[in-house]
């Protein structure tokens, strides 16, 4: 069975500092990996996804993530955060193709401090 | 622009009431999902549907049912609402991909319905 672990429930960081949000997954087969962001009082929207190919994936708003198969990780990074990045971030995993369900992590709240 | 809409942003119901949450997508997606979101628990899948009139139980289906009579609409039903069903409910849709590089496995979410059961 697939599962996702987000190790940090909250991450405070000063504005313009770099940030890394950690995500580890477990699955015995090929997977798709996603990061979603949820701004206050809104639904989730896709930041980036890894389907295949290059292990470094670039997303919207300056975020990127690196797929590491040996460490079963998909950490999200941004070199310089802004106040507007304050949100909750969810890592998710699914099997490739079809209607297989997506399993979400418990979320990491990023709080950017001015 | 893709769109998933949910019938209500906020809903307050009493214990024992029958509650309907509606979700509509305009992207002709085959798959639709209902999640509930609770602090510290992330998103948990209640039910999903991969075609009209087809449904599959997710991780926490107890106390819920669903209906998908048309491709664009997926309804979540609480037959007899209870206080432990107070939560944020999120609907999502997704295309069925034909290959691993098709890039069609993004889920598109609605804005959510915050349900309070008193």
Boltz contact constraints between the chains, C-beta under 6 A:
constraints:
  - contact:
      token1: [A, 32]
      token2: [B, 105]
      max_distance: 6.0
  - contact:
      token1: [A, 42]
      token2: [B, 111]
      max_distance: 6.0
  - contact:
      token1: [A, 43]
      token2: [B, 90]
      max_distance: 6.0
  - contact:
      token1: [A, 43]
      token2: [B, 109]
      max_distance: 6.0
  - contact:
      token1: [A, 43]
      token2: [B, 110]
      max_distance: 6.0
  - contact:
      token1: [A, 43]
      token2: [B, 111]
      max_distance: 6.0
  - contact:
      token1: [A, 43]
      token2: [B, 112]
      max_distance: 6.0
  - contact:
      token1: [A, 44]
      token2: [B, 109]
      max_distance: 6.0
  - contact:
      token1: [A, 46]
      token2: [B, 106]
      max_distance: 6.0
  - contact:
      token1: [A, 52]
      token2: [B, 100]
      max_distance: 6.0
  - contact:
      token1: [A, 52]
      token2: [B, 101]
      max_distance: 6.0
  - contact:
      token1: [A, 96]
      token2: [B, 100]
      max_distance: 6.0
  - contact:
      token1: [A, 97]
      token2: [B, 97]
      max_distance: 6.0
  - contact:
      token1: [A, 99]
      token2: [B, 31]
      max_distance: 6.0
  - contact:
      token1: [A, 99]
      token2: [B, 50]
      max_distance: 6.0
  - contact:
      token1: [A, 99]
      token2: [B, 96]
      max_distance: 6.0
  - contact:
      token1: [A, 101]
      token2: [B, 45]
      max_distance: 6.0
  - contact:
      token1: [A, 104]
      token2: [B, 42]
      max_distance: 6.0
  - contact:
      token1: [A, 104]
      token2: [B, 43]
      max_distance: 6.0
  - contact:
      token1: [A, 105]
      token2: [B, 42]
      max_distance: 6.0
  - contact:
      token1: [A, 106]
      token2: [B, 42]
      max_distance: 6.0
  - contact:
      token1: [A, 107]
      token2: [B, 42]
      max_distance: 6.0
